[in-house]
């Protein structure tokens, strides 16, 4: 039996090749995203890491449909200096710039989320837990806008199983996919 370790950052199992063994489509590691052609494919992204957050907008531009399976939201900060400067221009941030630690970065990430996502339900689903001890900070200027594309959907239900052509979430829905991008 393979040892299953639960990854606290995204809620999915690590080191569990049998979890994917029935899937007949292509399974792509995040390191291979740049080389892969997603044109007209139904894509599933399980979890989130810096590569998926960075390249989600590019995948949205080519794929037919993208489903991002993410149980635990992460802190996302702008990648460019212009984006960071816009957040840091707030008077409280200017006053406390020397205290730029994880707490401040968490506040900046939440402010960035609130400025980028207008839909309250999606914003609620993407809101990370500020009290979490193990904070993961990702950087992207396009992640939130990509999640709001017509062909992109955020799924926050846990994955129950992966069949030969689909991912079944705990809500009972089978999501037909051609390709799975795994983040571990």
Secondary structure, 3 states (H helix, E strand, C coil): CCCCEECCCCCCEECCHHHCCCCCCEEEEHHHHHHCCCCCCEEEEECCCHHHHHHHHHHHHHCCEEEEECCCCCEEECCCHHHHHHHHCCHHHHHCHHHCCHHHHHHHHHHHHHHHCCCHHHHHHHCCCCCCCCCCEEECCCHHHHHCCCCEEEECCCEEEECCCEEEECCCCEEECCEEEECC
